[in-house]
Amino acid sequence: MKKTGIIHGELAKQIAQIGHQDLFLVCNAGLAIPSTIPVIDLAITAGTPDVKTVLKAMLKEMVVEYYFIPEEFKEGNKDYYASIKALMPEAKEEVNPFIGFKSFTRNVKFAVRTGDMSPYANYILRAGNIL
C-alpha cells in the first residue's frame, strides 16, 4: 500500500505519466469538460474537496511552470485566487476571459473535477521540468 502522497490510483497514474509542458485541468464541480478528455472525478459533496486542496496535493508530486485561469475568477474571488496563487509562486500566469479559457480545455491531457462550488475556480496547468 502506498504510504504517502496521492493515494487515488487514477490521479497518481496520470501524474506519473505527465511530461514536460503537458496540460491538465483542475476544475470546480460545474465546469463542462469536453467528452474526449479523461476525467478523474474527486467530487464527494458540494465543496469537498476544493480546488486548493487538490492542487496542494498535486504540487507536492510535480512541478507546474505555467497556468491559465479565467479572469472572472481572479476578479470575482480575490482572496481565494490569492491563496491558490501562493501555492505556485514560481509559475507564470495567463488570464483569459472564461469563454476563451473554456475553449482551451480541449487541449488538456486529463481533467480533475473537484467538489469546489466557487464560480470560475478552474485552472489549466502546464507541467514543468524538475531538472
Backbone bond lengths (Angstrom), bond angles and torsions (degrees), N, CA, C in turn:
res aa  C-N    CA-C-N  psi(-1)  N-CA   C-N-CA  omega(-1)  CA-C   N-CA-C  phi
1 M - - - 1.451 - - 1.523 109.01 -
2 K 1.337 116.10 136.09 1.460 121.18 178.68 1.524 109.54 -63.76
3 K 1.316 115.71 135.31 1.460 120.73 -172.12 1.529 113.56 -93.74
4 T 1.319 118.01 -35.28 1.467 120.40 -176.38 1.526 110.91 -137.34
5 G 1.299 114.92 170.67 1.456 120.37 176.69 1.518 112.29 76.25
6 I 1.310 115.59 -158.25 1.467 121.45 -177.65 1.526 109.63 -73.44
7 I 1.319 115.20 124.42 1.463 119.94 -178.84 1.528 112.59 -104.28
8 H 1.322 117.24 -5.68 1.465 120.55 175.31 1.524 107.26 -70.03
9 G 1.328 117.15 115.92 1.457 122.32 -171.70 1.521 114.86 -55.12
10 E 1.324 117.57 -50.31 1.462 120.56 -177.00 1.527 111.29 -68.25
11 L 1.323 117.32 -39.47 1.472 119.49 178.78 1.524 110.48 -66.66
12 A 1.318 117.74 -42.56 1.470 120.87 177.36 1.534 110.56 -60.69
13 K 1.315 116.57 -40.26 1.466 121.37 178.94 1.529 110.85 -63.96
14 Q 1.314 117.62 -46.94 1.464 120.81 -179.41 1.531 111.30 -63.14
15 I 1.310 117.83 -40.97 1.469 120.89 178.17 1.524 109.81 -63.60
16 A 1.332 116.89 -41.73 1.464 120.20 -179.73 1.523 111.86 -64.67
17 Q 1.315 117.53 -28.93 1.461 121.39 -176.47 1.528 113.63 -92.31
18 I 1.307 118.09 -8.16 1.465 119.69 -176.52 1.521 110.57 -73.38
19 G 1.309 115.78 140.19 1.460 121.57 -179.95 1.515 111.62 -112.19
20 H 1.312 115.22 169.00 1.459 121.53 179.14 1.524 110.44 -54.95
21 Q 1.297 115.78 127.65 1.462 127.15 179.02 1.523 114.85 75.84
22 D 1.328 118.59 4.79 1.459 119.81 170.97 1.522 108.76 -66.07
23 L 1.317 116.28 147.08 1.458 122.51 178.37 1.518 110.13 -104.00
24 F 1.332 115.61 143.25 1.454 121.15 174.29 1.519 108.48 -145.17
25 L 1.316 116.09 160.81 1.449 122.57 -173.13 1.523 110.18 -118.51
26 V 1.329 116.00 134.78 1.459 122.15 168.73 1.524 104.58 -121.45
27 C 1.337 116.58 119.91 1.463 118.92 -170.31 1.523 113.51 -135.42
28 N 1.323 113.44 166.66 1.456 120.03 177.10 1.530 110.00 -75.70
29 A 1.302 116.76 178.70 1.461 121.59 -174.75 1.520 113.36 -69.80
30 G 1.325 117.39 -20.65 1.450 119.52 -172.62 1.519 116.94 -98.66
31 L 1.320 118.81 -7.77 1.457 119.63 -175.87 1.526 110.78 -69.41
32 A 1.319 115.57 129.93 1.469 120.67 174.66 1.524 107.81 -76.65
33 I 1.317 116.20 119.65 1.465 122.45 -177.92 1.528 107.89 -102.58
34 P 1.338 117.83 132.69 1.463 119.10 178.79 1.533 111.48 -53.03
35 S 1.326 116.13 140.82 1.465 121.15 -175.46 1.526 113.15 -65.95
36 T 1.315 117.87 -14.65 1.466 121.44 179.63 1.522 113.19 -84.54
37 I 1.333 117.64 -6.71 1.462 122.48 -176.17 1.531 109.75 -97.57
38 P 1.350 118.49 129.74 1.466 119.65 173.96 1.529 109.77 -63.86
39 V 1.327 116.32 134.35 1.466 121.74 -178.14 1.520 109.87 -117.40
40 I 1.323 115.03 128.84 1.458 121.78 171.27 1.524 105.16 -101.31
41 D 1.311 116.84 108.35 1.461 121.76 -174.21 1.524 109.45 -94.66
42 L 1.328 115.89 108.56 1.466 121.50 179.78 1.526 112.17 -100.27
43 A 1.329 118.06 -5.17 1.460 121.60 -175.79 1.527 110.43 -61.19
44 I 1.315 115.00 128.06 1.466 121.39 178.87 1.526 109.33 -110.77
45 T 1.318 115.86 -54.10 1.457 122.98 175.43 1.521 107.26 -140.70
46 A 1.317 116.22 170.62 1.462 120.13 177.38 1.530 108.99 -57.02
47 G 1.329 115.68 117.09 1.466 121.46 178.81 1.510 114.88 96.82
48 T 1.330 118.34 -12.59 1.461 120.60 -175.08 1.514 111.16 -124.37
49 P 1.328 116.84 125.21 1.464 127.10 -14.06 1.524 110.00 -77.78
50 D 1.312 116.60 164.47 1.453 119.74 177.29 1.530 110.31 -93.60
51 V 1.313 115.67 167.43 1.467 121.67 -177.72 1.523 110.87 -58.62
52 K 1.318 117.37 -42.92 1.467 121.04 -177.53 1.527 111.28 -61.23
53 T 1.314 118.01 -44.51 1.464 121.58 -179.66 1.524 111.06 -61.94
54 V 1.326 116.44 -43.70 1.465 120.93 -179.50 1.524 110.51 -66.35
55 L 1.330 116.99 -46.46 1.468 119.81 178.84 1.521 111.93 -61.21
56 K 1.318 116.26 -41.25 1.475 120.47 179.93 1.526 110.44 -58.92
57 A 1.321 117.46 -43.35 1.468 121.23 178.85 1.524 111.09 -66.82
58 M 1.325 116.77 -42.96 1.461 120.48 -178.49 1.526 111.63 -66.32
59 L 1.315 116.86 -37.66 1.464 120.88 -177.70 1.530 112.94 -69.12
60 K 1.320 117.14 -16.02 1.470 120.28 174.63 1.526 110.59 -74.62
61 E 1.338 116.60 -16.51 1.458 121.22 -175.00 1.518 114.31 -114.69
62 M 1.317 117.60 -4.82 1.463 120.12 -176.24 1.521 110.85 -154.90
63 V 1.329 114.44 169.74 1.457 121.73 178.30 1.524 108.63 -109.73
64 V 1.316 115.68 135.55 1.460 121.66 173.48 1.518 107.00 -114.37
65 E 1.337 116.22 124.80 1.461 119.66 -178.43 1.527 112.66 -101.03
66 Y 1.322 117.03 -15.99 1.452 120.45 -172.83 1.516 107.94 -159.22
67 Y 1.319 117.43 146.95 1.462 120.00 173.79 1.520 111.31 -147.56
68 F 1.333 114.40 155.39 1.456 123.56 179.49 1.523 107.67 -118.29
69 I 1.320 116.55 137.74 1.463 120.92 176.51 1.523 109.92 -137.68
70 P 1.327 116.62 157.20 1.462 119.57 174.31 1.534 109.80 -74.16
71 E 1.324 116.71 138.24 1.461 119.89 179.76 1.526 110.97 -62.66
72 E 1.324 116.92 -27.07 1.460 120.28 179.15 1.528 111.52 -64.08
73 F 1.326 117.56 -31.33 1.460 120.66 176.75 1.525 110.17 -71.89
74 K 1.303 116.95 -47.16 1.469 121.35 -178.96 1.529 111.13 -60.43
75 E 1.310 116.58 -41.37 1.463 120.67 -177.03 1.527 113.10 -83.13
76 G 1.322 117.25 -33.37 1.455 120.76 -173.29 1.512 116.02 -91.20
77 N 1.319 117.74 -14.60 1.466 121.00 -176.98 1.531 108.80 -142.47
78 K 1.316 115.67 62.11 1.468 122.40 -169.64 1.527 114.25 -58.47
79 D 1.318 118.26 -40.88 1.469 120.17 -178.20 1.530 111.53 -68.15
80 Y 1.327 116.25 -45.52 1.464 120.20 179.38 1.524 109.98 -64.35
81 Y 1.328 116.36 -45.02 1.468 121.33 176.48 1.527 110.87 -55.12
82 A 1.321 117.35 -47.98 1.473 121.13 -178.02 1.527 111.25 -63.30
83 S 1.325 117.58 -37.11 1.469 120.05 -179.01 1.528 111.17 -68.25
84 I 1.322 117.19 -34.04 1.466 120.13 177.38 1.522 110.39 -76.73
85 K 1.320 117.69 -40.48 1.468 121.66 178.13 1.529 110.25 -57.03
86 A 1.325 117.00 -36.50 1.468 121.54 179.86 1.528 112.24 -63.71
87 L 1.330 117.99 -22.49 1.462 121.46 177.92 1.529 112.01 -72.29
88 M 1.342 116.56 -21.79 1.471 121.60 -174.71 1.531 110.41 -129.89
89 P 1.319 118.06 60.25 1.473 119.71 -173.83 1.524 114.15 -64.17
90 E 1.311 118.35 -25.18 1.466 121.68 -177.72 1.529 112.87 -88.72
91 A 1.317 116.86 -16.82 1.465 120.57 -175.98 1.528 111.11 -76.85
92 K 1.310 115.25 141.72 1.463 120.94 174.60 1.525 108.76 -81.28
93 E 1.327 114.93 150.69 1.458 121.14 -174.71 1.528 110.66 -120.64
94 E 1.322 115.12 141.65 1.464 120.71 170.96 1.522 107.73 -128.53
95 V 1.307 115.97 130.53 1.460 122.49 -178.12 1.522 108.68 -112.29
96 N 1.326 116.34 129.72 1.457 122.23 -179.60 1.522 109.74 -134.08
97 P 1.339 117.53 154.32 1.467 118.98 171.86 1.534 109.51 -57.68
98 F 1.319 116.42 150.20 1.452 121.54 -174.76 1.529 112.72 -55.16
99 I 1.313 117.80 -39.47 1.471 120.52 -179.39 1.526 110.28 -59.31
100 G 1.320 117.84 -45.20 1.465 121.10 177.97 1.519 111.60 -67.28
101 F 1.332 116.01 -40.82 1.467 121.00 177.97 1.521 109.71 -58.45
102 K 1.329 115.56 -49.05 1.460 120.31 -176.19 1.527 111.93 -60.47
103 S 1.321 117.57 -39.52 1.466 119.14 179.73 1.528 111.33 -67.52
104 F 1.313 116.99 -25.64 1.461 121.72 -179.55 1.530 112.42 -76.40
105 T 1.340 117.63 -15.37 1.471 120.24 -179.24 1.526 112.47 -62.23
106 R 1.306 117.72 -22.90 1.475 119.78 -179.53 1.525 112.68 -67.78
107 N 1.337 117.48 -10.85 1.462 122.01 -178.71 1.532 114.04 -93.26
108 V 1.326 118.21 0.67 1.462 119.86 -175.94 1.526 111.53 -85.19
109 K 1.325 114.56 153.84 1.469 121.54 179.49 1.527 111.23 -77.00
110 F 1.333 116.48 -37.08 1.456 122.26 177.32 1.525 108.96 -157.40
111 A 1.334 115.50 164.49 1.461 121.63 178.76 1.523 109.76 -126.05
112 V 1.327 115.09 145.81 1.460 122.06 174.42 1.524 106.62 -117.73
113 R 1.318 115.71 112.41 1.467 121.43 179.17 1.516 108.58 -92.66
114 T 1.330 115.85 127.18 1.456 121.65 178.05 1.528 109.58 -104.13
115 G 1.310 116.08 179.18 1.461 121.39 174.19 1.515 112.53 -92.47
116 D 1.333 117.01 6.73 1.469 122.21 -177.79 1.523 110.26 -58.74
117 M 1.302 116.65 132.79 1.461 121.86 179.37 1.526 112.28 -107.67
118 S 1.313 117.60 6.67 1.461 121.17 179.36 1.530 109.16 -69.50
119 P 1.327 117.04 128.47 1.465 119.46 -179.84 1.531 111.77 -58.06
120 Y 1.311 115.66 134.20 1.472 124.35 174.83 1.535 114.33 63.88
121 A 1.312 119.39 15.74 1.475 121.63 179.21 1.525 108.78 -78.30
122 N 1.329 115.13 77.75 1.456 122.19 -175.18 1.522 109.23 -136.57
123 Y 1.306 116.10 136.38 1.459 122.05 -178.78 1.517 110.45 -131.00
124 I 1.315 116.35 129.90 1.463 121.62 165.59 1.530 104.56 -103.31
125 L 1.313 115.23 122.78 1.463 120.40 -175.61 1.517 111.11 -115.57
126 R 1.317 115.41 148.66 1.467 120.79 177.01 1.523 108.25 -113.42
127 A 1.315 115.00 124.89 1.462 120.75 -178.12 1.513 111.06 -65.36
128 G 1.311 115.36 137.79 1.462 121.75 176.90 1.519 110.57 -96.40
129 N 1.303 114.48 -174.50 1.461 122.50 -179.50 1.520 108.19 -111.18
130 I 1.317 117.73 135.69 1.458 120.29 -178.91 1.512 113.16 -82.30
131 L 1.323 117.32 -8.32 1.466 120.90 -179.35 1.493 112.63 -85.31
